[in-house]
Amino acid sequence: MIQSPCVAKCGVNEDDICMGCYRNIDEIVGWSKADNAFKAEVWKQIPARKAALGKGENSQKISRDKWQEVEARLESDTAEA
């Protein structure tokens, strides 16, 4: 099992990237259902994202509505595949 990169400093920038763990909102919402290959790929991308974004601001928390919107979209995408 691959652990989440979450560091409990959640908040997304204007591009929906969490400035705590450097995952995008789709990766955050879908993490618990993702397979290990997907999780490993996300972990490989984190250092480059962190380097590119630096110490950006957590401009907004992920709202419950936003979370549910992404969750529904991901479930729909999975059902269609």
PALODO-837340 format. One record per residue (C-alpha): x negated, z, y negated; residue number from 1. Coordinates in nm, 2 decimals, decimal comma, padded with zeros to 4 digits. Example, Ala and Ser with C-alpha at 12.3 -4.5 7.8 and 13.67 -1.06 7.14 Angstrom:
BEGIN
X = -01,23	Z = 00,78	Y = 00,45	num = 1 $
X = -01,37	Z = 00,71	Y = 00,11	num = 2 $
REM end
This chain:
BEGIN
X = 00,00	Z = 00,00	Y = 00,00	num = 1 $
X = -00,14	Z = -00,10	Y = -00,34	num = 2 $
X = -00,09	Z = 00,16	Y = -00,61	num = 3 $
X = 00,07	Z = 00,07	Y = -00,94	num = 4 $
X = -00,16	Z = 00,04	Y = -01,24	num = 5 $
X = 00,08	Z = 00,25	Y = -01,45	num = 6 $
X = -00,09	Z = 00,51	Y = -01,67	num = 7 $
X = 00,23	Z = 00,66	Y = -01,81	num = 8 $
X = 00,16	Z = 00,52	Y = -02,16	num = 9 $
X = 00,45	Z = 00,28	Y = -02,15	num = 10 $
X = 00,54	Z = 00,05	Y = -02,43	num = 11 $
X = 00,54	Z = -00,32	Y = -02,47	num = 12 $
X = 00,39	Z = -00,54	Y = -02,74	num = 13 $
X = 00,57	Z = -00,84	Y = -02,90	num = 14 $
X = 00,48	Z = -01,05	Y = -02,59	num = 15 $
X = 00,64	Z = -00,79	Y = -02,35	num = 16 $
X = 00,30	Z = -00,67	Y = -02,22	num = 17 $
X = 00,26	Z = -00,30	Y = -02,16	num = 18 $
X = -00,03	Z = -00,17	Y = -02,36	num = 19 $
X = -00,08	Z = 00,11	Y = -02,12	num = 20 $
X = -00,12	Z = -00,08	Y = -01,79	num = 21 $
X = -00,14	Z = -00,44	Y = -01,92	num = 22 $
X = 00,13	Z = -00,58	Y = -01,69	num = 23 $
X = 00,41	Z = -00,80	Y = -01,83	num = 24 $
X = 00,77	Z = -00,68	Y = -01,80	num = 25 $
X = 00,84	Z = -00,89	Y = -01,50	num = 26 $
X = 00,55	Z = -00,74	Y = -01,31	num = 27 $
X = 00,66	Z = -00,39	Y = -01,41	num = 28 $
X = 01,02	Z = -00,43	Y = -01,31	num = 29 $
X = 00,94	Z = -00,62	Y = -00,99	num = 30 $
X = 00,65	Z = -00,40	Y = -00,88	num = 31 $
X = 00,84	Z = -00,18	Y = -00,63	num = 32 $
X = 00,97	Z = -00,49	Y = -00,44	num = 33 $
X = 00,66	Z = -00,70	Y = -00,47	num = 34 $
X = 00,43	Z = -00,77	Y = -00,17	num = 35 $
X = 00,07	Z = -00,67	Y = -00,16	num = 36 $
X = -00,06	Z = -01,02	Y = -00,24	num = 37 $
X = 00,13	Z = -01,02	Y = -00,56	num = 38 $
X = 00,02	Z = -00,67	Y = -00,65	num = 39 $
X = -00,35	Z = -00,76	Y = -00,58	num = 40 $
X = -00,32	Z = -01,07	Y = -00,80	num = 41 $
X = -00,18	Z = -00,86	Y = -01,09	num = 42 $
X = -00,47	Z = -00,61	Y = -01,05	num = 43 $
X = -00,72	Z = -00,90	Y = -01,07	num = 44 $
X = -00,56	Z = -01,01	Y = -01,40	num = 45 $
X = -00,56	Z = -00,67	Y = -01,57	num = 46 $
X = -00,93	Z = -00,66	Y = -01,68	num = 47 $
X = -00,90	Z = -01,00	Y = -01,86	num = 48 $
X = -00,57	Z = -00,90	Y = -02,03	num = 49 $
X = -00,72	Z = -00,57	Y = -02,14	num = 50 $
X = -01,02	Z = -00,75	Y = -02,28	num = 51 $
X = -00,80	Z = -01,00	Y = -02,46	num = 52 $
X = -00,55	Z = -00,76	Y = -02,60	num = 53 $
X = -00,79	Z = -00,47	Y = -02,68	num = 54 $
X = -00,63	Z = -00,15	Y = -02,80	num = 55 $
X = -00,30	Z = -00,30	Y = -02,91	num = 56 $
X = 00,00	Z = -00,11	Y = -03,02	num = 57 $
X = 00,29	Z = 00,00	Y = -02,80	num = 58 $
X = 00,54	Z = -00,15	Y = -03,04	num = 59 $
X = 00,85	Z = -00,07	Y = -02,84	num = 60 $
X = 00,96	Z = 00,11	Y = -02,53	num = 61 $
X = 01,12	Z = -00,09	Y = -02,26	num = 62 $
X = 01,49	Z = -00,03	Y = -02,31	num = 63 $
X = 01,73	Z = 00,03	Y = -02,02	num = 64 $
X = 01,91	Z = -00,29	Y = -02,12	num = 65 $
X = 01,59	Z = -00,49	Y = -02,12	num = 66 $
X = 01,49	Z = -00,35	Y = -01,78	num = 67 $
X = 01,83	Z = -00,43	Y = -01,63	num = 68 $
X = 01,82	Z = -00,78	Y = -01,78	num = 69 $
X = 01,48	Z = -00,85	Y = -01,62	num = 70 $
X = 01,58	Z = -00,69	Y = -01,29	num = 71 $
X = 01,89	Z = -00,91	Y = -01,27	num = 72 $
X = 01,69	Z = -01,22	Y = -01,34	num = 73 $
X = 01,43	Z = -01,13	Y = -01,08	num = 74 $
X = 01,70	Z = -01,07	Y = -00,82	num = 75 $
X = 01,86	Z = -01,40	Y = -00,91	num = 76 $
X = 01,53	Z = -01,58	Y = -00,88	num = 77 $
X = 01,47	Z = -01,42	Y = -00,54	num = 78 $
X = 01,82	Z = -01,51	Y = -00,41	num = 79 $
X = 01,77	Z = -01,88	Y = -00,52	num = 80 $
X = 01,43	Z = -01,91	Y = -00,34	num = 81 $
REM end
